[in-house]
Amino acid sequence: MLFRVLAIVIALSVSACSSWVYRIDIPQGNYLEQKDIDKLQIGMTKEQVKFVLGSPVVEDAFNEDIWHYVYRFKSGKSTDFDAKKQFTITFNDNKVVDAKGDFELPESYHVPMVN
């Protein structure tokens, strides 16, 4: 009987310790800020976009003229801190023709690039 009680106490103690496990924050993808998006303009080349935003996380396998910038943050502390942002840029003839996502486009975006 004492052995069973001792086994139950040990099992409960071990399971209680598992709730104190440290969980790390997991950021994945391209972390973009509004100040980065503010530098975009219609007519930018792919190289210019890569210089401003970095390489995209996802290039469409069926259409190389669509780039997806995706960022996901999973907090180890609470799901209240979890975040997800996405931004898509469409090119035509190696020039930006459309951009949309979780960021606001600046007024300067609509002014075409002059080469």
DSSP file (Angstrom, degrees, kcal/mol; ACC not computed):
  #  RESIDUE AA STRUCTURE BP1 BP2  ACC     N-H-->O    O-->H-N    N-H-->O    O-->H-N    TCO  KAPPA ALPHA  PHI   PSI    X-CA   Y-CA   Z-CA
    1    1 A M     >        0   0    0      0, 0.0     4,-2.2     0, 0.0     5,-0.2   0.000 360.0 360.0 360.0 -44.9    0.0    0.0    0.0
    2    2 A L  H  >  +     0   0    0      1,-0.2     4,-2.5     2,-0.2     5,-0.2   0.865 360.0  55.7 -62.8 -35.3    2.8    2.4    0.9
    3    3 A F  H  > S+     0   0    0      2,-0.2     4,-2.2     1,-0.2    -1,-0.2   0.900 107.4  48.5 -63.9 -40.9    4.5    1.6   -2.4
    4    4 A R  H  > S+     0   0    0      2,-0.2     4,-2.2     1,-0.2    -2,-0.2   0.907 112.3  48.1 -66.0 -43.0    1.3    2.6   -4.3
    5    5 A V  H  X S+     0   0    0     -4,-2.2     4,-2.5     1,-0.2    -2,-0.2   0.926 112.6  49.0 -63.6 -44.3    0.9    5.9   -2.4
    6    6 A L  H  X S+     0   0    0     -4,-2.5     4,-2.3     1,-0.2    -2,-0.2   0.893 110.4  50.9 -63.0 -40.1    4.6    6.7   -2.9
    7    7 A A  H  X S+     0   0    0     -4,-2.2     4,-2.3     2,-0.2    -1,-0.2   0.890 111.2  48.3 -64.4 -40.4    4.3    5.9   -6.7
    8    8 A I  H  X S+     0   0    0     -4,-2.2     4,-2.5     2,-0.2     5,-0.2   0.912 111.2  50.0 -66.7 -43.2    1.3    8.2   -7.0
    9    9 A V  H  X S+     0   0    0     -4,-2.5     4,-2.1     2,-0.2    -2,-0.2   0.912 112.5  47.1 -62.4 -43.0    3.0   11.0   -5.1
   10   10 A I  H  X S+     0   0    0     -4,-2.3     4,-2.5     2,-0.2     5,-0.2   0.918 111.8  50.5 -65.2 -43.3    6.1   10.7   -7.3
   11   11 A A  H  X S+     0   0    0     -4,-2.3     4,-2.1     1,-0.2    -2,-0.2   0.907 112.5  46.5 -62.4 -42.0    4.0   10.7  -10.5
   12   12 A L  H  X S+     0   0    0     -4,-2.5     4,-1.8     2,-0.2    -1,-0.2   0.873 111.7  51.8 -68.2 -36.5    2.1   13.8   -9.4
   13   13 A S  H  X S+     0   0    0     -4,-2.1     4,-1.5    -5,-0.2    -2,-0.2   0.916 110.8  47.1 -65.4 -43.0    5.3   15.6   -8.5
   14   14 A V  H  X S+     0   0    0     -4,-2.5     4,-1.1     1,-0.2    -2,-0.2   0.900 112.0  49.9 -66.9 -40.8    6.9   14.8  -11.9
   15   15 A S  H  < S+     0   0    0     -4,-2.1     4,-0.4     1,-0.2    -1,-0.2   0.834 108.0  54.4 -68.9 -30.6    3.8   16.0  -13.8
   16   16 A A  H >< S+     0   0    0     -4,-1.8     3,-0.9     1,-0.2     4,-0.2   0.853 104.3  55.2 -69.4 -34.6    3.7   19.2  -11.7
   17   17 A C  H >< S+     0   0    0     -4,-1.5     3,-1.7     1,-0.2    -1,-0.2   0.811  95.4  66.8 -67.8 -29.2    7.3   20.0  -12.7
   18   18 A S  G >< S+     0   0    0     -4,-1.1     3,-1.0     1,-0.3    -1,-0.2   0.730  90.5  63.6 -68.1 -19.2    6.5   19.7  -16.4
   19   19 A S  G <  S+     0   0    0     -3,-0.9    -1,-0.3    -4,-0.4    -2,-0.2   0.613  96.8  59.2 -77.9 -10.0    4.3   22.8  -16.2
   20   20 A W  G <  S+     0   0    0     -3,-1.7    -1,-0.2    -4,-0.2     2,-0.2   0.190  74.7 132.9-100.7  15.1    7.3   24.9  -15.2
   21   21 A V    <   -     0   0    0     -3,-1.0     2,-0.4     1,-0.1    -3,-0.0  -0.463  61.7-118.0 -69.2 135.4    9.2   24.1  -18.4
   22   22 A Y        -     0   0    0     -2,-0.2     2,-0.5     1,-0.0    -1,-0.1  -0.606  28.7-162.1 -75.6 128.3   10.8   27.1  -20.1
   23   23 A R        -     0   0    0     -2,-0.4    53,-0.2    53,-0.2     2,-0.1  -0.953  10.1-138.8-114.3 130.7    9.3   27.7  -23.5
   24   24 A I        -     0   0    0     -2,-0.5     2,-0.3    51,-0.1    50,-0.0  -0.457  21.1-105.6 -86.3 157.9   11.2   30.0  -26.0
   25   25 A D        -     0   0    0     50,-0.2    50,-0.2    -2,-0.1    -1,-0.1  -0.619  32.0-151.3 -76.5 140.9    9.8   32.6  -28.3
   26   26 A I  E     -A   74   0A   0     48,-3.0    48,-2.4    -2,-0.3     2,-0.4  -0.885  13.5-176.1-121.8 100.3    9.8   31.4  -31.9
   27   27 A P  E     -A   73   0A   0      0, 0.0     2,-0.4     0, 0.0    46,-0.2  -0.805  10.0-179.1 -91.7 136.6   10.1   34.1  -34.6
   28   28 A Q  E     +A   72   0A   0     44,-2.8    44,-2.7    -2,-0.4     2,-0.2  -0.997  38.1   4.3-136.2 139.6    9.8   32.8  -38.2
   29   29 A G  E    S-A   71   0A   0     -2,-0.4     2,-0.6    42,-0.2    42,-0.3  -0.532 101.9 -18.2  98.5-159.0   10.0   34.5  -41.6
   30   30 A N        -     0   0    0     40,-2.0     2,-0.8    -2,-0.2    -2,-0.1  -0.799  54.4-148.6 -92.4 116.7   10.7   38.1  -42.6
   31   31 A Y        -     0   0    0     -2,-0.6     2,-0.3    40,-0.1    -2,-0.1  -0.778  26.0-179.7 -85.0 112.2   10.2   40.6  -39.8
   32   32 A L        -     0   0    0     -2,-0.8     2,-0.3    37,-0.1    21,-0.1  -0.856  12.9-160.4-112.9 148.4    9.1   43.8  -41.6
   33   33 A E    >>  -     0   0    0     -2,-0.3     4,-1.6     1,-0.1     3,-1.1  -0.829  35.5-107.3-119.7 163.6    8.2   47.2  -40.1
   34   34 A Q  H 3> S+     0   0    0     -2,-0.3     4,-2.2     1,-0.3    -1,-0.1   0.850 118.4  62.0 -58.0 -35.4    6.1   50.0  -41.5
   35   35 A K  H 34 S+     0   0    0      1,-0.2     4,-0.3     2,-0.2    -1,-0.3   0.808 103.3  50.4 -63.6 -28.2    9.3   52.0  -42.1
   36   36 A D  H X4 S+     0   0    0     -3,-1.1     3,-1.3     1,-0.2    -1,-0.2   0.912 110.3  48.2 -72.0 -43.9   10.5   49.3  -44.5
   37   37 A I  H >< S+     0   0    0     -4,-1.6     3,-1.9     1,-0.3    -2,-0.2   0.837 100.4  67.6 -64.9 -33.2    7.2   49.3  -46.4
   38   38 A D  T 3< S+     0   0    0     -4,-2.2    -1,-0.3     1,-0.3    -2,-0.2   0.668  93.1  60.7 -62.2 -16.3    7.4   53.1  -46.6
   39   39 A K  T <  S+     0   0    0     -3,-1.3    -1,-0.3    -4,-0.3    -2,-0.2   0.551  83.4 104.4 -88.4  -8.4   10.5   52.8  -48.9
   40   40 A L    <   +     0   0    0     -3,-1.9     2,-0.3    -4,-0.2    59,-0.0  -0.431  45.7 178.8 -76.6 148.4    8.6   50.9  -51.6
   41   41 A Q    >   -     0   0    0     -2,-0.1     3,-1.6    69,-0.1    55,-0.2  -0.993  37.0 -96.7-144.9 148.9    7.5   52.5  -54.9
   42   42 A I  T 3  S+     0   0    0     67,-3.0    71,-1.8    -2,-0.3    55,-0.2  -0.389 110.5  31.6 -56.8 138.3    5.7   51.3  -58.0
   43   43 A G  T 3  S+     0   0    0     53,-2.1    -1,-0.2     1,-0.3    54,-0.1   0.389  80.8 143.0  92.6  -3.8    8.2   50.5  -60.7
   44   44 A M    <   -     0   0    0     -3,-1.6    52,-2.1    51,-0.1    -1,-0.3  -0.403  49.4-121.3 -66.4 147.8   11.0   49.2  -58.4
   45   45 A T  B  >  -B   95   0A   0     50,-0.2     4,-2.2     1,-0.1    50,-0.2  -0.375  24.2-105.5 -82.5 168.0   12.9   46.3  -59.7
   46   46 A K  H  > S+     0   0    0     48,-0.6     4,-2.4     1,-0.2     5,-0.2   0.882 122.1  53.6 -60.6 -38.5   13.2   42.9  -57.9
   47   47 A E  H  > S+     0   0    0      1,-0.2     4,-1.9     2,-0.2    -1,-0.2   0.894 107.9  49.6 -64.9 -39.7   16.8   43.8  -56.9
   48   48 A Q  H  > S+     0   0    0      2,-0.2     4,-1.8     1,-0.2    -1,-0.2   0.893 110.9  49.8 -66.3 -39.3   15.7   47.1  -55.4
   49   49 A V  H  X>S+     0   0    0     -4,-2.2     4,-3.3     1,-0.2     5,-0.6   0.908 109.6  51.3 -65.6 -41.2   12.9   45.3  -53.4
   50   50 A K  H  X5S+     0   0    0     -4,-2.4     4,-1.6     1,-0.2    -1,-0.2   0.877 108.7  52.0 -62.7 -36.5   15.4   42.7  -52.1
   51   51 A F  H  <5S+     0   0    0     -4,-1.9    -1,-0.2    -5,-0.2    -2,-0.2   0.892 117.9  37.4 -65.2 -39.0   17.7   45.5  -51.0
   52   52 A V  H  <5S+     0   0    0     -4,-1.8    -2,-0.2    -5,-0.1    -3,-0.2   0.919 136.0  16.1 -79.9 -46.1   14.8   47.2  -49.1
   53   53 A L  H  <5S-     0   0    0     -4,-3.3    -3,-0.2     1,-0.3    -2,-0.2   0.592 100.3-124.7-107.4 -13.9   12.9   44.2  -47.7
   54   54 A G     << -     0   0    0     -4,-1.6    -1,-0.3    -5,-0.6    -2,-0.1  -0.308  53.9 -33.9  89.8 177.0   15.3   41.3  -48.0
   55   55 A S  S    S-     0   0    0     -2,-0.1     2,-0.0     1,-0.1    12,-0.0  -0.466  71.8-109.8 -71.3 141.7   14.6   38.0  -49.8
   56   56 A P        -     0   0    0      0, 0.0    13,-0.2     0, 0.0     3,-0.2  -0.353  11.5-134.5 -70.9 153.7   11.1   36.8  -49.6
   57   57 A V  S    S+     0   0    0     11,-0.9     2,-0.5     1,-0.3    12,-0.2   0.883  93.6  30.0 -70.7 -39.5   10.2   33.8  -47.5
   58   58 A V  E     -C   68   0A   0     10,-2.1    10,-3.0     2,-0.0     2,-0.5  -0.978  60.9-171.1-129.6 123.0    8.0   32.4  -50.3
   59   59 A E  E     -C   67   0A   0     -2,-0.5     8,-0.2     8,-0.2     5,-0.1  -0.963  44.0-105.4-105.2 127.7    8.4   32.8  -54.1
   60   60 A D        -     0   0    0      6,-2.0     3,-0.2    -2,-0.5     6,-0.2  -0.279  23.0-146.3 -55.3 126.2    5.3   31.4  -55.8
   61   61 A A  S    S+     0   0    0      1,-0.2     3,-0.2     3,-0.1    -1,-0.2   0.776  98.2  39.0 -67.2 -27.3    6.3   28.1  -57.5
   62   62 A F  S    S+     0   0    0      1,-0.3     2,-0.3     2,-0.0    -1,-0.2   0.586 125.0  34.7-100.0 -12.7    3.9   28.7  -60.4
   63   63 A N    >   -     0   0    0     -3,-0.2     3,-1.4     3,-0.1    -3,-0.4  -0.846  59.0-168.3-145.4 103.7    4.5   32.4  -60.8
   64   64 A E  T 3  S+     0   0    0     -2,-0.3    -3,-0.1     1,-0.3    -1,-0.1   0.511  83.4  72.5 -72.6  -2.5    7.9   33.9  -60.2
   65   65 A D  T 3  S+     0   0    0     26,-0.1    26,-3.3    -6,-0.1     2,-0.5   0.263  84.0  76.9 -95.8  12.1    6.5   37.4  -60.3
   66   66 A I  E <   - D   0  90A   0     -3,-1.4    -6,-2.0    24,-0.2     2,-0.4  -0.984  60.1-172.5-124.5 122.6    4.7   37.1  -56.9
   67   67 A W  E     -CD  59  89A   0     22,-2.9    22,-2.6    -2,-0.5     2,-0.5  -0.933   7.2-157.2-115.0 136.8    6.7   37.3  -53.7
   68   68 A H  E     -CD  58  88A   0    -10,-3.0   -10,-2.1    -2,-0.4   -11,-0.9  -0.959   3.1-164.8-115.7 124.2    5.3   36.6  -50.2
   69   69 A Y  E     + D   0  87A   0     18,-3.5    18,-2.3    -2,-0.5     2,-0.4  -0.941  19.7 177.6-104.9 115.5    6.8   38.1  -47.1
   70   70 A V  E     - D   0  86A   0     -2,-0.6   -40,-2.0    16,-0.2     2,-0.4  -0.957  11.5-176.2-125.1 137.1    5.4   36.2  -44.1
   71   71 A Y  E     -AD  29  85A   0     14,-3.0    14,-2.6    -2,-0.4     2,-0.4  -0.999   1.9-179.9-133.6 133.6    6.3   36.7  -40.4
   72   72 A R  E     -AD  28  84A   0    -44,-2.7   -44,-2.8    -2,-0.4     2,-0.5  -0.998   6.8-167.8-134.5 132.5    5.0   34.6  -37.5
   73   73 A F  E     -AD  27  83A   0     10,-3.1    10,-2.2    -2,-0.4     2,-0.6  -0.977   1.2-170.7-121.7 120.3    5.8   35.0  -33.9
   74   74 A K  E     -A   26   0A   0    -48,-2.4   -48,-3.0    -2,-0.5     2,-0.2  -0.945  17.8-142.8-112.3 115.7    4.9   32.3  -31.4
   75   75 A S        -     0   0    0     -2,-0.6   -50,-0.2     3,-0.3     7,-0.1  -0.508   8.6-151.8 -78.4 141.1    5.4   33.4  -27.8
   76   76 A G  S    S+     0   0    0     -2,-0.2   -53,-0.2   -53,-0.2    -1,-0.1   0.610  94.8  48.8 -82.2 -13.2    6.6   30.9  -25.3
   77   77 A K  S    S-     0   0    0      1,-0.3     2,-0.3   -55,-0.1    -1,-0.1   0.904 122.2 -12.5 -92.8 -50.0    4.8   32.7  -22.5
   78   78 A S    >   -     0   0    0      1,-0.1     3,-1.4     0, 0.0    -1,-0.3  -0.996  49.8-125.0-155.8 147.7    1.3   33.4  -23.7
   79   79 A T  G >  S+     0   0    0     -2,-0.3     3,-0.9     1,-0.3    -1,-0.1   0.623 102.8  79.6 -70.5 -11.0   -0.8   33.2  -26.9
   80   80 A D  G 3  S+     0   0    0      1,-0.2    -1,-0.3     3,-0.0     0, 0.0   0.773  93.6  48.8 -63.6 -25.0   -1.7   36.8  -26.3
   81   81 A F  G <  S+     0   0    0     -3,-1.4    -1,-0.2     2,-0.1    -2,-0.2   0.484  83.1 118.2 -94.7  -4.8    1.7   37.8  -27.7
   82   82 A D    <   -     0   0    0     -3,-0.9     2,-0.3    -4,-0.2    -8,-0.2  -0.339  42.2-178.2 -63.5 143.7    1.4   35.6  -30.9
   83   83 A A  E     -D   73   0A   0    -10,-2.2   -10,-3.1     2,-0.0     2,-0.3  -0.989  18.1-170.7-145.3 152.1    1.5   37.6  -34.1
   84   84 A K  E     +D   72   0A   0     -2,-0.3     2,-0.4   -12,-0.2   -12,-0.2  -0.970   9.0 175.5-145.4 128.7    1.3   37.0  -37.8
   85   85 A K  E     -D   71   0A   0    -14,-2.6   -14,-3.0    -2,-0.3     2,-0.3  -0.974   3.7-176.3-131.1 145.8    2.0   39.5  -40.6
   86   86 A Q  E     -D   70   0A   0     -2,-0.4    16,-2.8   -16,-0.2     2,-0.3  -0.994   6.3-178.3-143.0 151.7    2.0   39.0  -44.4
   87   87 A F  E     -DE  69 101A   0    -18,-2.3   -18,-3.5    -2,-0.3     2,-0.4  -0.976   9.3-159.5-150.4 131.2    2.8   41.2  -47.4
   88   88 A T  E     -DE  68 100A   0     12,-3.4    12,-2.3    -2,-0.3     2,-0.4  -0.945   2.3-166.2-119.9 133.7    2.6   40.3  -51.0
   89   89 A I  E     -DE  67  99A   0    -22,-2.6   -22,-2.9    -2,-0.4     2,-0.4  -0.971   5.9-158.5-120.0 132.6    4.4   42.0  -53.9
   90   90 A T  E     -DE  66  98A   0      8,-3.0     7,-3.0    -2,-0.4     8,-1.6  -0.925   8.1-163.8-112.9 134.2    3.5   41.4  -57.5
   91   91 A F  E     - E   0  96A   0    -26,-3.3     2,-0.3    -2,-0.4     5,-0.2  -0.818  10.1-169.9-113.4 152.9    5.8   42.2  -60.4
   92   92 A N  E >  S- E   0  95A   0      3,-2.5     3,-0.9    -2,-0.3    -2,-0.0  -0.949  81.9  -6.7-140.5 123.2    5.3   42.5  -64.1
   93   93 A D  T 3  S-     0   0    0     -2,-0.3     3,-0.1     1,-0.2    -1,-0.1   0.904 131.2 -56.6  57.8  42.9    8.3   42.7  -66.4
   94   94 A N  T 3  S+     0   0    0      1,-0.2   -48,-0.6   -49,-0.1     2,-0.4   0.662 117.7 108.7  65.1  20.2   10.6   42.8  -63.4
   95   95 A K  E <  S-BE  45  92A   0     -3,-0.9    -3,-2.5   -50,-0.2     2,-0.3  -0.964  77.4-104.6-127.4 144.1    8.9   45.9  -62.0
   96   96 A V  E     + E   0  91A   0    -52,-2.1   -53,-2.1    -2,-0.4    -5,-0.2  -0.488  43.3 161.7 -66.0 127.1    6.6   46.3  -58.9
   97   97 A V  E     +     0   0A   0     -7,-3.0     2,-0.3     1,-0.4    -6,-0.2   0.560  63.5  15.3-118.9 -19.7    2.9   46.7  -60.1
   98   98 A D  E     + E   0  90A   0     -8,-1.6    -8,-3.0     2,-0.0    -1,-0.4  -0.991  53.1 180.0-156.2 146.8    1.0   45.8  -56.9
   99   99 A A  E     + E   0  89A   0     -2,-0.3     2,-0.3   -10,-0.2   -10,-0.2  -0.979  15.6 155.4-147.4 136.2    1.7   45.4  -53.2
  100  100 A K  E     + E   0  88A   0    -12,-2.3   -12,-3.4    -2,-0.3     2,-0.3  -0.991  15.9  92.8-157.2 158.8   -0.8   44.5  -50.4
  101  101 A G  E    S- E   0  87A   0     -2,-0.3   -14,-0.2     2,-0.3    -2,-0.0  -0.997  83.4 -24.6 155.3-149.9   -1.0   43.0  -47.0
  102  102 A D  S    S+     0   0    0    -16,-2.8     2,-0.3    -2,-0.3   -15,-0.1   0.214 109.7  77.2 -85.4  14.8   -1.0   43.8  -43.3
  103  103 A F  S    S-     0   0    0    -17,-0.2     2,-0.4   -70,-0.0    -2,-0.3  -0.889  81.6-114.6-123.3 156.1    0.9   47.1  -43.8
  104  104 A E        -     0   0    0     -2,-0.3    -2,-0.1    -4,-0.1    -4,-0.1  -0.749  29.2-128.5 -89.2 131.6   -0.3   50.5  -45.1
  105  105 A L        -     0   0    0     -2,-0.4   -67,-0.1    -6,-0.1   -71,-0.0  -0.614  25.4-123.6 -79.3 137.8    1.2   51.7  -48.3
  106  106 A P    >   -     0   0    0      0, 0.0     3,-1.2     0, 0.0     4,-0.4  -0.307  19.8-112.2 -76.2 164.1    2.7   55.2  -48.2
  107  107 A E  G >  S+     0   0    0      1,-0.3     3,-1.2     2,-0.2     4,-0.2   0.862 117.6  61.9 -61.7 -35.4    1.6   58.0  -50.6
  108  108 A S  G >  S+     0   0    0      1,-0.2     3,-1.2     2,-0.2    -1,-0.3   0.666  86.0  77.1 -66.7 -15.6    5.0   57.9  -52.2
  109  109 A Y  G <  S+     0   0    0     -3,-1.2   -67,-3.0     1,-0.2    -1,-0.2   0.876  90.6  53.5 -60.0 -38.0    4.3   54.3  -53.3
  110  110 A H  G <  S+     0   0    0     -3,-1.2    -1,-0.2    -4,-0.4    -2,-0.2   0.491  85.8  94.6 -81.4  -2.9    2.1   55.5  -56.1
  111  111 A V  S <  S-     0   0    0     -3,-1.2   -69,-0.2    -4,-0.2    -3,-0.0  -0.813  82.9-123.1 -88.8 116.3    4.8   57.7  -57.5
  112  112 A P        -     0   0    0      0, 0.0   -69,-0.2     0, 0.0     2,-0.2  -0.223  24.2-105.5 -62.4 147.3    6.6   55.7  -60.3
  113  113 A M        -     0   0    0    -71,-1.8     2,-0.6   -72,-0.0   -72,-0.0  -0.488  28.9-142.5 -68.8 138.5   10.3   55.2  -60.1
  114  114 A V              0   0    0     -2,-0.2    -1,-0.0     1,-0.1   -71,-0.0  -0.927 360.0 360.0-105.6 121.9   12.3   57.3  -62.6
  115  115 A N              0   0    0     -2,-0.6    -1,-0.1     0, 0.0    -2,-0.0   0.440 360.0 360.0 -95.0 360.0   15.3   55.4  -64.0
